Amino acid sequence: MEKKKPTILVVDDEDLNLRVIEAMLLPLNYEVVLARDGEEALAKVRDISPDLVLLDIMMPKLDGFEVARRLKEGEKTKTIPVVMVTALSEVNDRVKALQAGADDFLSKPVEKTELRARVHSLLKVKAYNDHLRTYQSELETEVAKRTEQLRQAFERIKAVSLETVYRLSRAAEYRDEDTGAHLQRMSHYAAAVSRQMGLDEGMVEHILYAAPMHDVGKIGIPDHILLKPARLNLDEWEIMKQHAVIGAQILDGSDVEVIKLGEVIARTHHEKWDGSGYPEGLKGEEIPLPGRIAAISDVFDALTSKRPYKEPFSLEKSFSIIQEEQGKHFDPDVVDAFFFLKDEIIRIHEMYKDKNESLLVHMAGTNKNQDRQM
């Protein structure tokens, strides 16, 4: 591809001066454009984006000082070298030109050798600056491209990680529930409530990943207890309650923040605000906030899901039970956040329905096995 000629804009209100400088430059294979006043000069700069401007000072309409100032203020024109071509020799005039942004000076009458040397030198500077700007732009584009690729790769890794958490956590609950999407619903409920309660997005995401591990300890509960389609006796209930301890033990000792949070949730999601929960009987704010959030999320999904010992409650009945347990089972502030998000909770419930989920039934009374999950 043929290399583009450097373009030089010559600005002077004297036609003779324009022609003299043009005659000196054309033999050097430059593209020479002429302008006869400051306004015309600025218009041509916008049109052709020259590589260099040779600028007279004393001109009508806009003088050279103002033209130089405007060029140096423009984002697209500030790197164009400006040479003041002037008969003024006073130091104050040259200082004023420098303050306006002039890069160099030529005295009238212009001497050919000096003109060519100054032009050649400044065009090299302009070419180098253009190269740097092009390189920087290409580098920024490449960095943005790589950053986006990394972001997409990270998002894929997170999606795979979350699915892995769901699938491995589901293994522990597989014998217990006919609710394949339970973990997705419960964890999204928890994430939504966490966000509503003002937790930062990093913690919200950690809770999204950690909440599915809440019942991982059920893997250590015998089938005859886990699958019993009736109320558990006292001995069976004591064994059942151990799943919180077992889950915490399984997840204990990790240096990974999500796993550490999973251990907290597994251990505390059956604690109750009034202190009547298990395994430690923690009360109020003694219960870590992630455990309080997981508790309401897990119970709500248990209420609205089919289990071996019950049919699902309607959404209306489930919300009513949650409201009744405010200040008893659940942190009052967490309940307020949950109800503030009622529409979103319903949307999550609908989005992650089990493929084989039965139609919700409307039940007037409280199921006698409700306390098994709450």
Secondary structure, 3 states (H helix, E strand, C coil): CCCCCCEEEEECCCHHHHHHHHHHHHHHCCEEEEECCHHHHHHHHHHHCCCEEEEECCCCCCCHHHHHHHHHHCCCCCCCCEEEEECCCCHHHHHHHHHHCCCEEEECCCCHHHHHHHHHHHHHHHHHHHHHHHHHHHHHHHHHHHHHHHHHHHHHHHHHHHHHHHHHHHHHHCCCCCCCCHHHHHHHHHHHHHHHCCCCHHHHHHHHHHHHHCCHHHHHCCHHHHCCCCCCCHHHHHHHHHHHHHHHHHHCCCCCHHHHHHHHHHHHCCCCCCCCCCCCCCCHHHCCHHHHHHHHHHHHHHHCCCECCECCCCHHHHHHHHHHCECCCECHHHHHHHHHCHHHHHHHHHHCCCCCCCCCCCCCCCCCCHHHCC
